[in-house]
Amino acid sequence: MIRILLIGPPGAGKGTQATYIAKKFGIVSISTGDIFRENVKNQTRLGRIAESYLDAGQFVPDSVTNEMVRGRLGQNDAHNGFLLDGYPRTLGQVDFLDEVLASTGQELDLVLQLTAETEELVQRLLLRAKLENRSDDTAEVIRNRMALYFNETTPVTSRYGERGILTKVEGVGSISDVSARVSTALDIALGSSSRHIAVSAGDSFEWALQL
Ligand code: ADP
């Protein structure tokens, strides 16, 4: 059972690494960005509220985002651990998540922060805009999202740093390079319980004991 947060600037490849980590630990991956986009697509009540914020590259108000996350974490598939991708992004969301978890006797195990140079990120997002035709990937909106990330999320990572559960991983290079780095960082940060995951049936007993 493991509870992980994945934090990183727009374009750092959070979605890809989220899928990788969720698979590695057999946990559900919950992306607030994906949930919002899905709701906008289906024009639900939530989607109609979120739409203008997404299109402007602004955060959806905490009150809306928090309640959505509370509901999602209450679902059965999140009871055996989870990875939250893109939440919390504000100190208000950090406090809210603390309360939700405390009220159900849960604790975070790890906060993983993907890092990358701003210029590299902007280039990646402009490329993705062409490929995926996302309405929040125009040059102006990208600049907004980047500034917002650094202003709002830096205090969030500092908070988790103070708690001693923050691990930073460089998000540059190929997807498999980053996944390998993420995997090593997780093994080190989570200690022996996760290292056992690396022990496959074919490995000798001595080797397993050394881990
Ligand atoms: P990115 O990290 O590339 O900005 P996401 O898919 O994580 O992309 O988020 C897309 C948009 O969804 C954000 O720009 C914001 O409008 C909204 N959003 C996602 N997560 C949150 C959050 N935790 N709080 C407020 N708004 C959010």
Residues whose N, C-alpha, C, O or C-beta is under 5 A from the ligand:
A	BS01	ADP	G8 P9 P10 G11 T32 G33 D34 F36 Y53 L54 G57 Q58 F59 V60 T65 G86 Y87 P88 R89 R145
